[in-house]
Amino acid sequence: MKISKRIKCIEQHIQDHYQHIWDCCCDHGFLGGLLLETKRAPHIHFVDIVPSIMIQLERQLEQFFPLNTPSGTSWHVHCQDVASIDLQAFKHDAHLVVIAGVGGELTAHLVKHISHAHPEINLEFLLCPVNHSYKLRHTLINARLGLKSELLIEEKQRFYEVIHVSSCSAKPISPVGDGLWQSNEAAQHHYLTKLLKHYKKSSQQSSLDNDAYLAYQSLYHQLNNAL
């Protein structure tokens, strides 16, 4: 099984101890499979709304990770809308919800619903959207989540932001991801230039896109002045 650089980076980023890790929409279960191999948590949950994907995944899990074999880690397959996952039965446990491989708007929708449904649970989200990270970050801020860490991944000439947030963190989330631009590498400059071009084109379509363009433009000037 060939694992992408993006999935490997996300897997390696998970260092804290959790009782439950929820692999949501993450490239047909590749991430969850890695987490099972490394016994990263007692319970690994796979969640997707597409029945054909989950049926095939369950067969693969039964083949490679049979539940009747003592391993200290068990897996659970949930064929449902990610927004409707129910954590009440495990409300005293530590949860990490990983959402990767889908757009930022959908990611924002899922985080908003999960957070709203579980206000009393200490939740962490590890997010890697394929686009619209600015809108996602605004949703995270409005949900009163705090930043744990963030990083930028380049894979096959595409860029992905990995955003780790928690309901227990007091560190503010930057709409443009201040922590992504610390090293000022060429790849980061290329990504920022692409963001500017995108939001310049869409700035007339919505006030949020216009805000994004102005924010990234300001960041661009700050980074250039720092050189």
Salt bridges, closest charged atoms under 4 A:
GLU11 OE2 - ARG40 NH2 2.28
ASP16 OD2 - LYS148 NZ 2.74
ASP27 OD2 - ARG6 NH2 2.71
ASP86 OD1 - HIS118 NE2 3.92
ASP93 OD2 - HIS20 NE2 3.00
GLU105 OE2 - LYS135 NZ 3.31
GLU124 OE2 - LYS148 NZ 3.39
GLU124 OE1 - HIS164 NE2 2.78
GLU150 OE1 - ARG137 NH2 2.81
GLU155 OE1 - ARG6 NE 3.89
GLU161 OE1 - ARG137 NH2 2.94
